[in-house]
Amino acid sequence: MRRYALVSGAVFALVAIAQLARLLFRWPLQVASMNVPLWPSAFAVVIAGALAMWGFRTASTLPHS
């Protein structure tokens, strides 16, 4: 279970970093014919970052196996 929490934390951290990069570099995103504004990326950074911290904290409290 500890390994699962670490992997989950790492995946969510990568998502948060990617979304933060989109915000900082103002990369455009288009889905079909609709341009996606930047504010959903800010929301995604907060949510993915919180999930990453949760995963890493959970992993640190579980016993090593």
PyMOL Python script that loads the backbone (N, CA, C, O; Angstrom):
from pymol import cmd

cmd.read_pdbstr("""\
ATOM      1  N   MET A   1       0.820  -1.193   0.000  1.00  0.00           N
ATOM      2  CA  MET A   1       0.000   0.000   0.000  1.00  0.00           C
ATOM      3  C   MET A   1       0.866   1.260   0.000  1.00  0.00           C
ATOM      4  O   MET A   1       0.477   2.283  -0.563  1.00  0.00           O
ATOM      5  N   ARG A   2       2.036   1.185   0.630  1.00  0.00           N
ATOM      6  CA  ARG A   2       2.925   2.338   0.677  1.00  0.00           C
ATOM      7  C   ARG A   2       3.412   2.706  -0.725  1.00  0.00           C
ATOM      8  O   ARG A   2       3.482   3.884  -1.076  1.00  0.00           O
ATOM      9  N   ARG A   3       3.745   1.700  -1.511  1.00  0.00           N
ATOM     10  CA  ARG A   3       4.210   1.953  -2.873  1.00  0.00           C
ATOM     11  C   ARG A   3       3.117   2.600  -3.715  1.00  0.00           C
ATOM     12  O   ARG A   3       3.394   3.493  -4.515  1.00  0.00           O
ATOM     13  N   TYR A   4       1.884   2.155  -3.540  1.00  0.00           N
ATOM     14  CA  TYR A   4       0.749   2.746  -4.258  1.00  0.00           C
ATOM     15  C   TYR A   4       0.607   4.227  -3.906  1.00  0.00           C
ATOM     16  O   TYR A   4       0.386   5.054  -4.791  1.00  0.00           O
ATOM     17  N   ALA A   5       0.731   4.566  -2.633  1.00  0.00           N
ATOM     18  CA  ALA A   5       0.609   5.964  -2.213  1.00  0.00           C
ATOM     19  C   ALA A   5       1.750   6.809  -2.787  1.00  0.00           C
ATOM     20  O   ALA A   5       1.532   7.955  -3.180  1.00  0.00           O
ATOM     21  N   LEU A   6       2.951   6.258  -2.837  1.00  0.00           N
ATOM     22  CA  LEU A   6       4.087   6.988  -3.416  1.00  0.00           C
ATOM     23  C   LEU A   6       3.898   7.222  -4.915  1.00  0.00           C
ATOM     24  O   LEU A   6       4.144   8.319  -5.415  1.00  0.00           O
ATOM     25  N   VAL A   7       3.463   6.193  -5.617  1.00  0.00           N
ATOM     26  CA  VAL A   7       3.251   6.329  -7.062  1.00  0.00           C
ATOM     27  C   VAL A   7       2.124   7.312  -7.336  1.00  0.00           C
ATOM     28  O   VAL A   7       2.229   8.136  -8.244  1.00  0.00           O
ATOM     29  N   SER A   8       1.055   7.235  -6.565  1.00  0.00           N
ATOM     30  CA  SER A   8      -0.057   8.177  -6.734  1.00  0.00           C
ATOM     31  C   SER A   8       0.405   9.608  -6.476  1.00  0.00           C
ATOM     32  O   SER A   8       0.066  10.518  -7.233  1.00  0.00           O
ATOM     33  N   GLY A   9       1.169   9.808  -5.421  1.00  0.00           N
ATOM     34  CA  GLY A   9       1.698  11.136  -5.128  1.00  0.00           C
ATOM     35  C   GLY A   9       2.586  11.649  -6.244  1.00  0.00           C
ATOM     36  O   GLY A   9       2.526  12.829  -6.589  1.00  0.00           O
ATOM     37  N   ALA A  10       3.407  10.782  -6.811  1.00  0.00           N
ATOM     38  CA  ALA A  10       4.301  11.187  -7.893  1.00  0.00           C
ATOM     39  C   ALA A  10       3.517  11.548  -9.157  1.00  0.00           C
ATOM     40  O   ALA A  10       3.835  12.530  -9.829  1.00  0.00           O
ATOM     41  N   VAL A  11       2.504  10.761  -9.475  1.00  0.00           N
ATOM     42  CA  VAL A  11       1.697  11.053 -10.670  1.00  0.00           C
ATOM     43  C   VAL A  11       0.969  12.381 -10.507  1.00  0.00           C
ATOM     44  O   VAL A  11       0.959  13.203 -11.423  1.00  0.00           O
ATOM     45  N   PHE A  12       0.363  12.592  -9.352  1.00  0.00           N
ATOM     46  CA  PHE A  12      -0.339  13.862  -9.131  1.00  0.00           C
ATOM     47  C   PHE A  12       0.631  15.039  -9.100  1.00  0.00           C
ATOM     48  O   PHE A  12       0.280  16.138  -9.531  1.00  0.00           O
ATOM     49  N   ALA A  13       1.836  14.826  -8.601  1.00  0.00           N
ATOM     50  CA  ALA A  13       2.841  15.896  -8.615  1.00  0.00           C
ATOM     51  C   ALA A  13       3.224  16.258 -10.045  1.00  0.00           C
ATOM     52  O   ALA A  13       3.389  17.436 -10.362  1.00  0.00           O
ATOM     53  N   LEU A  14       3.368  15.259 -10.907  1.00  0.00           N
ATOM     54  CA  LEU A  14       3.677  15.530 -12.311  1.00  0.00           C
ATOM     55  C   LEU A  14       2.550  16.295 -13.001  1.00  0.00           C
ATOM     56  O   LEU A  14       2.800  17.197 -13.799  1.00  0.00           O
ATOM     57  N   VAL A  15       1.322  15.931 -12.690  1.00  0.00           N
ATOM     58  CA  VAL A  15       0.175  16.649 -13.257  1.00  0.00           C
ATOM     59  C   VAL A  15       0.180  18.099 -12.785  1.00  0.00           C
ATOM     60  O   VAL A  15      -0.051  19.014 -13.576  1.00  0.00           O
ATOM     61  N   ALA A  16       0.442  18.308 -11.500  1.00  0.00           N
ATOM     62  CA  ALA A  16       0.474  19.670 -10.963  1.00  0.00           C
ATOM     63  C   ALA A  16       1.594  20.480 -11.617  1.00  0.00           C
ATOM     64  O   ALA A  16       1.399  21.654 -11.932  1.00  0.00           O
ATOM     65  N   ILE A  17       2.748  19.878 -11.824  1.00  0.00           N
ATOM     66  CA  ILE A  17       3.867  20.572 -12.459  1.00  0.00           C
ATOM     67  C   ILE A  17       3.533  20.919 -13.909  1.00  0.00           C
ATOM     68  O   ILE A  17       3.855  22.013 -14.373  1.00  0.00           O
ATOM     69  N   ALA A  18       2.900  20.009 -14.615  1.00  0.00           N
ATOM     70  CA  ALA A  18       2.524  20.267 -16.005  1.00  0.00           C
ATOM     71  C   ALA A  18       1.509  21.403 -16.092  1.00  0.00           C
ATOM     72  O   ALA A  18       1.613  22.262 -16.968  1.00  0.00           O
ATOM     73  N   GLN A  19       0.542  21.413 -15.202  1.00  0.00           N
ATOM     74  CA  GLN A  19      -0.453  22.474 -15.213  1.00  0.00           C
ATOM     75  C   GLN A  19       0.171  23.818 -14.814  1.00  0.00           C
ATOM     76  O   GLN A  19      -0.188  24.861 -15.361  1.00  0.00           O
ATOM     77  N   LEU A  20       1.095  23.783 -13.869  1.00  0.00           N
ATOM     78  CA  LEU A  20       1.787  25.007 -13.476  1.00  0.00           C
ATOM     79  C   LEU A  20       2.624  25.548 -14.636  1.00  0.00           C
ATOM     80  O   LEU A  20       2.680  26.758 -14.854  1.00  0.00           O
ATOM     81  N   ALA A  21       3.271  24.651 -15.374  1.00  0.00           N
ATOM     82  CA  ALA A  21       4.045  25.078 -16.543  1.00  0.00           C
ATOM     83  C   ALA A  21       3.132  25.718 -17.578  1.00  0.00           C
ATOM     84  O   ALA A  21       3.500  26.719 -18.193  1.00  0.00           O
ATOM     85  N   ARG A  22       1.942  25.151 -17.780  1.00  0.00           N
ATOM     86  CA  ARG A  22       1.000  25.755 -18.723  1.00  0.00           C
ATOM     87  C   ARG A  22       0.637  27.175 -18.278  1.00  0.00           C
ATOM     88  O   ARG A  22       0.533  28.082 -19.103  1.00  0.00           O
ATOM     89  N   LEU A  23       0.448  27.354 -16.993  1.00  0.00           N
ATOM     90  CA  LEU A  23       0.131  28.692 -16.481  1.00  0.00           C
ATOM     91  C   LEU A  23       1.285  29.666 -16.668  1.00  0.00           C
ATOM     92  O   LEU A  23       1.087  30.782 -17.147  1.00  0.00           O
ATOM     93  N   LEU A  24       2.487  29.249 -16.294  1.00  0.00           N
ATOM     94  CA  LEU A  24       3.642  30.141 -16.336  1.00  0.00           C
ATOM     95  C   LEU A  24       4.035  30.522 -17.758  1.00  0.00           C
ATOM     96  O   LEU A  24       4.388  31.670 -18.026  1.00  0.00           O
ATOM     97  N   PHE A  25       3.972  29.546 -18.672  1.00  0.00           N
ATOM     98  CA  PHE A  25       4.386  29.796 -20.046  1.00  0.00           C
ATOM     99  C   PHE A  25       3.218  30.167 -20.957  1.00  0.00           C
ATOM    100  O   PHE A  25       3.398  30.418 -22.149  1.00  0.00           O
ATOM    101  N   ARG A  26       2.014  30.196 -20.372  1.00  0.00           N
ATOM    102  CA  ARG A  26       0.799  30.562 -21.112  1.00  0.00           C
ATOM    103  C   ARG A  26       0.621  29.740 -22.380  1.00  0.00           C
ATOM    104  O   ARG A  26       0.305  30.270 -23.444  1.00  0.00           O
ATOM    105  N   TRP A  27       0.835  28.411 -22.242  1.00  0.00           N
ATOM    106  CA  TRP A  27       0.650  27.516 -23.378  1.00  0.00           C
ATOM    107  C   TRP A  27      -0.825  27.440 -23.742  1.00  0.00           C
ATOM    108  O   TRP A  27      -1.675  27.266 -22.868  1.00  0.00           O
ATOM    109  N   PRO A  28      -1.128  27.568 -25.017  1.00  0.00           N
ATOM    110  CA  PRO A  28      -2.535  27.483 -25.425  1.00  0.00           C
ATOM    111  C   PRO A  28      -3.015  26.025 -25.411  1.00  0.00           C
ATOM    112  O   PRO A  28      -2.230  25.092 -25.578  1.00  0.00           O
ATOM    113  N   LEU A  29      -4.296  25.865 -25.211  1.00  0.00           N
ATOM    114  CA  LEU A  29      -4.903  24.538 -25.232  1.00  0.00           C
ATOM    115  C   LEU A  29      -6.221  24.652 -25.965  1.00  0.00           C
ATOM    116  O   LEU A  29      -7.041  25.524 -25.677  1.00  0.00           O
ATOM    117  N   GLN A  30      -6.412  23.756 -26.914  1.00  0.00           N
ATOM    118  CA  GLN A  30      -7.645  23.765 -27.693  1.00  0.00           C
ATOM    119  C   GLN A  30      -8.218  22.362 -27.699  1.00  0.00           C
ATOM    120  O   GLN A  30      -7.518  21.396 -28.005  1.00  0.00           O
ATOM    121  N   VAL A  31      -9.491  22.251 -27.359  1.00  0.00           N
ATOM    122  CA  VAL A  31     -10.209  20.982 -27.405  1.00  0.00           C
ATOM    123  C   VAL A  31     -11.276  21.129 -28.475  1.00  0.00           C
ATOM    124  O   VAL A  31     -12.179  21.958 -28.366  1.00  0.00           O
ATOM    125  N   ALA A  32     -11.156  20.303 -29.519  1.00  0.00           N
ATOM    126  CA  ALA A  32     -12.012  20.433 -30.702  1.00  0.00           C
ATOM    127  C   ALA A  32     -11.856  21.854 -31.245  1.00  0.00           C
ATOM    128  O   ALA A  32     -10.754  22.236 -31.639  1.00  0.00           O
ATOM    129  N   SER A  33     -12.911  22.630 -31.273  1.00  0.00           N
ATOM    130  CA  SER A  33     -12.799  23.998 -31.786  1.00  0.00           C
ATOM    131  C   SER A  33     -12.843  25.042 -30.675  1.00  0.00           C
ATOM    132  O   SER A  33     -12.919  26.241 -30.944  1.00  0.00           O
ATOM    133  N   MET A  34     -12.796  24.578 -29.419  1.00  0.00           N
ATOM    134  CA  MET A  34     -12.915  25.496 -28.285  1.00  0.00           C
ATOM    135  C   MET A  34     -11.553  25.725 -27.622  1.00  0.00           C
ATOM    136  O   MET A  34     -10.855  24.767 -27.289  1.00  0.00           O
ATOM    137  N   ASN A  35     -11.180  26.982 -27.434  1.00  0.00           N
ATOM    138  CA  ASN A  35      -9.973  27.310 -26.694  1.00  0.00           C
ATOM    139  C   ASN A  35     -10.259  27.237 -25.203  1.00  0.00           C
ATOM    140  O   ASN A  35     -11.259  27.775 -24.728  1.00  0.00           O
ATOM    141  N   VAL A  36      -9.372  26.565 -24.465  1.00  0.00           N
ATOM    142  CA  VAL A  36      -9.538  26.408 -23.025  1.00  0.00           C
ATOM    143  C   VAL A  36      -8.785  27.543 -22.334  1.00  0.00           C
ATOM    144  O   VAL A  36      -7.594  27.725 -22.585  1.00  0.00           O
ATOM    145  N   PRO A  37      -9.457  28.316 -21.463  1.00  0.00           N
ATOM    146  CA  PRO A  37      -8.762  29.407 -20.768  1.00  0.00           C
ATOM    147  C   PRO A  37      -7.753  28.874 -19.744  1.00  0.00           C
ATOM    148  O   PRO A  37      -7.703  27.674 -19.476  1.00  0.00           O
ATOM    149  N   LEU A  38      -6.964  29.768 -19.188  1.00  0.00           N
ATOM    150  CA  LEU A  38      -5.924  29.362 -18.236  1.00  0.00           C
ATOM    151  C   LEU A  38      -6.455  29.042 -16.845  1.00  0.00           C
ATOM    152  O   LEU A  38      -5.830  28.271 -16.117  1.00  0.00           O
ATOM    153  N   TRP A  39      -7.596  29.618 -16.454  1.00  0.00           N
ATOM    154  CA  TRP A  39      -8.049  29.437 -15.074  1.00  0.00           C
ATOM    155  C   TRP A  39      -8.306  27.972 -14.695  1.00  0.00           C
ATOM    156  O   TRP A  39      -8.087  27.636 -13.532  1.00  0.00           O
ATOM    157  N   PRO A  40      -8.752  27.076 -15.583  1.00  0.00           N
ATOM    158  CA  PRO A  40      -8.878  25.677 -15.151  1.00  0.00           C
ATOM    159  C   PRO A  40      -7.536  25.056 -14.764  1.00  0.00           C
ATOM    160  O   PRO A  40      -7.487  24.155 -13.926  1.00  0.00           O
ATOM    161  N   SER A  41      -6.450  25.534 -15.369  1.00  0.00           N
ATOM    162  CA  SER A  41      -5.131  25.024 -14.995  1.00  0.00           C
ATOM    163  C   SER A  41      -4.761  25.450 -13.580  1.00  0.00           C
ATOM    164  O   SER A  41      -4.133  24.685 -12.848  1.00  0.00           O
ATOM    165  N   ALA A  42      -5.142  26.656 -13.191  1.00  0.00           N
ATOM    166  CA  ALA A  42      -4.881  27.094 -11.812  1.00  0.00           C
ATOM    167  C   ALA A  42      -5.631  26.208 -10.830  1.00  0.00           C
ATOM    168  O   ALA A  42      -5.091  25.810  -9.797  1.00  0.00           O
ATOM    169  N   PHE A  43      -6.867  25.905 -11.158  1.00  0.00           N
ATOM    170  CA  PHE A  43      -7.672  25.003 -10.331  1.00  0.00           C
ATOM    171  C   PHE A  43      -7.025  23.614 -10.278  1.00  0.00           C
ATOM    172  O   PHE A  43      -6.970  22.991  -9.218  1.00  0.00           O
ATOM    173  N   ALA A  44      -6.537  23.133 -11.430  1.00  0.00           N
ATOM    174  CA  ALA A  44      -5.907  21.810 -11.490  1.00  0.00           C
ATOM    175  C   ALA A  44      -4.618  21.762 -10.683  1.00  0.00           C
ATOM    176  O   ALA A  44      -4.310  20.732 -10.082  1.00  0.00           O
ATOM    177  N   VAL A  45      -3.852  22.861 -10.655  1.00  0.00           N
ATOM    178  CA  VAL A  45      -2.620  22.900  -9.858  1.00  0.00           C
ATOM    179  C   VAL A  45      -2.948  22.709  -8.381  1.00  0.00           C
ATOM    180  O   VAL A  45      -2.282  21.942  -7.685  1.00  0.00           O
ATOM    181  N   VAL A  46      -3.966  23.400  -7.912  1.00  0.00           N
ATOM    182  CA  VAL A  46      -4.343  23.308  -6.495  1.00  0.00           C
ATOM    183  C   VAL A  46      -4.819  21.900  -6.156  1.00  0.00           C
ATOM    184  O   VAL A  46      -4.381  21.316  -5.165  1.00  0.00           O
ATOM    185  N   ILE A  47      -5.711  21.359  -6.973  1.00  0.00           N
ATOM    186  CA  ILE A  47      -6.271  20.030  -6.689  1.00  0.00           C
ATOM    187  C   ILE A  47      -5.204  18.946  -6.812  1.00  0.00           C
ATOM    188  O   ILE A  47      -5.062  18.118  -5.913  1.00  0.00           O
ATOM    189  N   ALA A  48      -4.454  18.940  -7.909  1.00  0.00           N
ATOM    190  CA  ALA A  48      -3.424  17.912  -8.096  1.00  0.00           C
ATOM    191  C   ALA A  48      -2.319  18.047  -7.050  1.00  0.00           C
ATOM    192  O   ALA A  48      -1.791  17.042  -6.573  1.00  0.00           O
ATOM    193  N   GLY A  49      -1.972  19.271  -6.695  1.00  0.00           N
ATOM    194  CA  GLY A  49      -0.964  19.463  -5.648  1.00  0.00           C
ATOM    195  C   GLY A  49      -1.431  18.939  -4.303  1.00  0.00           C
ATOM    196  O   GLY A  49      -0.658  18.326  -3.567  1.00  0.00           O
ATOM    197  N   ALA A  50      -2.694  19.180  -3.981  1.00  0.00           N
ATOM    198  CA  ALA A  50      -3.244  18.661  -2.720  1.00  0.00           C
ATOM    199  C   ALA A  50      -3.268  17.136  -2.726  1.00  0.00           C
ATOM    200  O   ALA A  50      -2.944  16.507  -1.718  1.00  0.00           O
ATOM    201  N   LEU A  51      -3.646  16.543  -3.846  1.00  0.00           N
ATOM    202  CA  LEU A  51      -3.660  15.074  -3.931  1.00  0.00           C
ATOM    203  C   LEU A  51      -2.246  14.500  -3.853  1.00  0.00           C
ATOM    204  O   LEU A  51      -2.043  13.435  -3.271  1.00  0.00           O
ATOM    205  N   ALA A  52      -1.273  15.193  -4.431  1.00  0.00           N
ATOM    206  CA  ALA A  52       0.121  14.738  -4.343  1.00  0.00           C
ATOM    207  C   ALA A  52       0.611  14.775  -2.900  1.00  0.00           C
ATOM    208  O   ALA A  52       1.240  13.829  -2.427  1.00  0.00           O
ATOM    209  N   MET A  53       0.319  15.876  -2.204  1.00  0.00           N
ATOM    210  CA  MET A  53       0.722  15.960  -0.792  1.00  0.00           C
ATOM    211  C   MET A  53       0.035  14.874   0.033  1.00  0.00           C
ATOM    212  O   MET A  53       0.655  14.268   0.907  1.00  0.00           O
ATOM    213  N   TRP A  54      -1.219  14.635  -0.240  1.00  0.00           N
ATOM    214  CA  TRP A  54      -1.959  13.593   0.478  1.00  0.00           C
ATOM    215  C   TRP A  54      -1.303  12.229   0.250  1.00  0.00           C
ATOM    216  O   TRP A  54      -1.125  11.459   1.194  1.00  0.00           O
ATOM    217  N   GLY A  55      -0.947  11.933  -0.993  1.00  0.00           N
ATOM    218  CA  GLY A  55      -0.303  10.660  -1.294  1.00  0.00           C
ATOM    219  C   GLY A  55       1.037  10.512  -0.593  1.00  0.00           C
ATOM    220  O   GLY A  55       1.334   9.456  -0.034  1.00  0.00           O
ATOM    221  N   PHE A  56       1.849  11.566  -0.619  1.00  0.00           N
ATOM    222  CA  PHE A  56       3.164  11.489   0.026  1.00  0.00           C
ATOM    223  C   PHE A  56       3.044  11.405   1.550  1.00  0.00           C
ATOM    224  O   PHE A  56       3.804  10.681   2.193  1.00  0.00           O
ATOM    225  N   ARG A  57       2.107  12.131   2.120  1.00  0.00           N
ATOM    226  CA  ARG A  57       1.915  12.049   3.575  1.00  0.00           C
ATOM    227  C   ARG A  57       1.409  10.682   3.994  1.00  0.00           C
ATOM    228  O   ARG A  57       1.833  10.141   5.015  1.00  0.00           O
ATOM    229  N   THR A  58       0.502  10.125   3.206  1.00  0.00           N
ATOM    230  CA  THR A  58      -0.007   8.782   3.506  1.00  0.00           C
ATOM    231  C   THR A  58       1.124   7.770   3.432  1.00  0.00           C
ATOM    232  O   THR A  58       1.230   6.893   4.289  1.00  0.00           O
ATOM    233  N   ALA A  59       1.966   7.884   2.416  1.00  0.00           N
ATOM    234  CA  ALA A  59       3.082   6.963   2.266  1.00  0.00           C
ATOM    235  C   ALA A  59       4.055   7.072   3.431  1.00  0.00           C
ATOM    236  O   ALA A  59       4.655   6.078   3.841  1.00  0.00           O
ATOM    237  N   SER A  60       4.209   8.270   3.959  1.00  0.00           N
ATOM    238  CA  SER A  60       5.170   8.434   5.060  1.00  0.00           C
ATOM    239  C   SER A  60       4.651   7.865   6.382  1.00  0.00           C
ATOM    240  O   SER A  60       5.434   7.576   7.286  1.00  0.00           O
ATOM    241  N   THR A  61       3.343   7.708   6.491  1.00  0.00           N
ATOM    242  CA  THR A  61       2.788   7.183   7.744  1.00  0.00           C
ATOM    243  C   THR A  61       2.622   5.671   7.711  1.00  0.00           C
ATOM    244  O   THR A  61       2.447   5.051   8.760  1.00  0.00           O
ATOM    245  N   LEU A  62       2.673   5.067   6.535  1.00  0.00           N
ATOM    246  CA  LEU A  62       2.498   3.615   6.424  1.00  0.00           C
ATOM    247  C   LEU A  62       3.829   2.919   6.744  1.00  0.00           C
ATOM    248  O   LEU A  62       4.897   3.484   6.506  1.00  0.00           O
ATOM    249  N   PRO A  63       3.765   1.710   7.277  1.00  0.00           N
ATOM    250  CA  PRO A  63       5.010   0.984   7.569  1.00  0.00           C
ATOM    251  C   PRO A  63       5.705   0.558   6.285  1.00  0.00           C
ATOM    252  O   PRO A  63       5.056   0.303   5.271  1.00  0.00           O
ATOM    253  N   HIS A  64       7.031   0.482   6.338  1.00  0.00           N
ATOM    254  CA  HIS A  64       7.828   0.017   5.195  1.00  0.00           C
ATOM    255  C   HIS A  64       7.593  -1.464   5.002  1.00  0.00           C
ATOM    256  O   HIS A  64       7.495  -2.225   5.965  1.00  0.00           O
ATOM    257  N   SER A  65       7.504  -1.864   3.746  1.00  0.00           N
ATOM    258  CA  SER A  65       7.330  -3.311   3.491  1.00  0.00           C
ATOM    259  C   SER A  65       8.359  -3.824   2.535  1.00  0.00           C
ATOM    260  O   SER A  65       8.362  -5.012   2.210  1.00  0.00           O
TER     261      SER A  65
END
""", "prot")
cmd.dss("prot")
cmd.show_as("cartoon", "prot")
cmd.util.cbc("prot")
cmd.orient("prot")
